[in-house]
Each structure stands twice: as structure tokens, then as C-alpha cells.
Amino acid sequence: MPRDELLSRITIDPNVCFGKPCIRGHRIWVTLILDLLAGGMTAERVLKEYPQLEEADILACIAYGAEMSRERFVEIPSGSGP
């Protein structure tokens, strides 16, 4: 699925979930899905926990996160490593 088509699955409405990016048609925040994936949950498990979602919704969240990372920098402390 093309990136633009994936991103069209994300909506931002100031009257829904305080204007946070959500998966269209749902009140499920993009950040929730990204946090679950970052915490080690598989996409299959996310779909099992949220059966109203489709695989394309998860890919849309990842695509949205990638787009946001191009626009913003996150301060990562430098260190000597493990």
C-alpha cells in the first residue's frame, strides 16, 4: 500500500481525543499502537487485542511515526554505551 494511502488512515480532529492523531473511525491513538510495538508487542498481538483494526492501520501508525521523525528531533543522551 502506498505511503499516502496509509497516511490517509490517520485522522486528526480537535473534537476527537483532544486532537491527537487516531486511526480513522476509531478513538485509538497512533501513539498507543506505537508504544505497544516499541514495548515488544507484535503486530499480530495488537490485532488480537484490538480486533477492530486491520494490518494496514498498524502500518499507517508506523508510517505516521516515520513522517513525524523527519520533522522533529528527539534528544537522545549520548553515553559510553553498555
N, C-alpha and C positions, 0 to 999 in steps of 0.2 A: 504494500500500500504506500503510495507517495506521501512524503512528509506533510505536505499541505493538507492532504485528506485526513491524515492522522490528527494534525493540529485542529482541524475543524470539529473534532470530537470533544474539545475542551471549550468550556464557556466561562465567561466572567460576567456576572450580573450583580450590580451593587445591592440588589434586593434579595439575593440568594447567598446564604453562607457568608455574609459580611463582605461580599465581593471577591472572595477567594476563588482561584481557578478550580473548577469542578469538572467532572466528567459529565458531559451533556446529558440532560434528562435525569440526572441523579444529584443527590447532595453529598457526593463523595469527593472529598478534596484530593487534588492531584498530589499534594504533599503527603497525605495519608498513604497512598499507594507507593510513592517513592520511599517513604520511611519504612514501610513493610519490606520492600525489596532490599533496601540498604541494610535492614536488620537480618537479612538472610532468608526471608520467606521466598519461596519460589513463585513464579507466575502462576503455576498450576494451583498452588495452595491459595493464593489470593483469589483466583477464580472460584475455588471451592468455598471460601469464606464469604465471597460476595458474588453469588450466582447470577445476579442481575447484570454483571459486567461481561464483556467479551474480551478476547485476547487483544483485539485492536485497541481497546480502551487502555490497557496496560502499556502497550507500545506508544499510545498517544501521550501518556504521562511521561514516559521516558523521553520522547521527542520534545515535549514541552520543557522538561528539565534541561535537556541539551541546549535548547534555544535560550533559556534563561542564563545558562552558564556562559554563553557568549556575550551577554550584556552586563554581567555583574561579576565582581571578583570576591572571592571568599578568602578571608585572612586565614592562612594556614601557618601555624608557628613552625619555624624551622628548628631542627634539632639534630642531634647526632644519630638519631635512629635507635632501633632496638639493640 
